[in-house]
Amino acid sequence: MNEDLILAREVDARRALRGRRVHFSILAPYGPWVGCGVLRVLRLKNTGDDSAELIAGYERYERHEFAQ
């Protein structure tokens, strides 16, 4: 099942993992970047009988200059 969910939308992956404990992280570049597009599964690892680790990232990131 893990391979089936790679690059799937994050909401679809959470739906497929319903009933399991999910440790969820978002991978993002360091600095003033804004995630754009759909949040997608980058890595999914079974960590136990009823839990999984899900790492997601946006389809692209745009640099954002914050006003000072």
MIKOLFI-924945 format. One record per residue (C-alpha): residue number from 1; residue in three letters; x, y, z. Coordinates in steps of 0.2 Angstrom, whole numbers. Example, Ala and Ser with C-alpha at 12.3 -4.5 7.8 and 13.67 -1.06 7.14 Angstrom:
2
NODE  pos  code      X      Y      Z
NODE    1   ALA     62    -22     39
NODE    2   SER     68     -5     36
This chain:
68
NODE  pos  code      X      Y      Z
NODE    1   MET      0      0      0
NODE    2   ASN     14     12      3
NODE    3   GLU     20     13    -15
NODE    4   ASP      2     16    -20
NODE    5   LEU      1     32    -10
NODE    6   ILE     18     40    -15
NODE    7   LEU     14     57    -24
NODE    8   ALA     -5     54    -19
NODE    9   ARG    -14     70    -12
NODE   10   GLU    -11     71      6
NODE   11   VAL    -30     70     10
NODE   12   ASP    -32     54      0
NODE   13   ALA    -18     46      9
NODE   14   ARG    -25     51     26
NODE   15   ARG    -42     44     20
NODE   16   ALA    -33     27     15
NODE   17   LEU    -25     27     32
NODE   18   ARG    -41     30     42
NODE   19   GLY    -41     21     58
NODE   20   ARG    -22     21     60
NODE   21   ARG    -12     33     70
NODE   22   VAL     -2     44     58
NODE   23   HIS     13     55     62
NODE   24   PHE     12     69     50
NODE   25   SER     26     80     44
NODE   26   ILE     28     93     30
NODE   27   LEU     45     95     21
NODE   28   ALA     48    113     16
NODE   29   PRO     64    122     11
NODE   30   TYR     72    133     24
NODE   31   GLY     68    152     22
NODE   32   PRO     54    163     16
NODE   33   TRP     46    151      4
NODE   34   VAL     27    148      2
NODE   35   GLY     20    131     -3
NODE   36   CYS      9    131    -19
NODE   37   GLY     -2    118    -27
NODE   38   VAL     -7    102    -19
NODE   39   LEU      1     94     -4
NODE   40   ARG      7     77     -9
NODE   41   VAL     14     62      0
NODE   42   LEU     33     61     -2
NODE   43   ARG     37     46     10
NODE   44   LEU     26     34     19
NODE   45   LYS     33     22     32
NODE   46   ASN     24      9     43
NODE   47   THR     30     11     60
NODE   48   GLY     20     -2     69
NODE   49   ASP      4    -12     69
NODE   50   ASP     -7      3     69
NODE   51   SER      3     18     65
NODE   52   ALA     12     26     50
NODE   53   GLU     24     40     47
NODE   54   LEU     18     52     33
NODE   55   ILE     30     65     25
NODE   56   ALA     22     77     13
NODE   57   GLY     27     92      3
NODE   58   TYR     19    105     -9
NODE   59   GLU     20    103    -28
NODE   60   ARG     31    119    -29
NODE   61   TYR     37    133    -18
NODE   62   GLU     39    151    -22
NODE   63   ARG     51    163    -14
NODE   64   HIS     42    176     -3
NODE   65   GLU     49    192      2
NODE   66   PHE     41    198     19
NODE   67   ALA     39    216     22
NODE   68   GLN     50    223     36
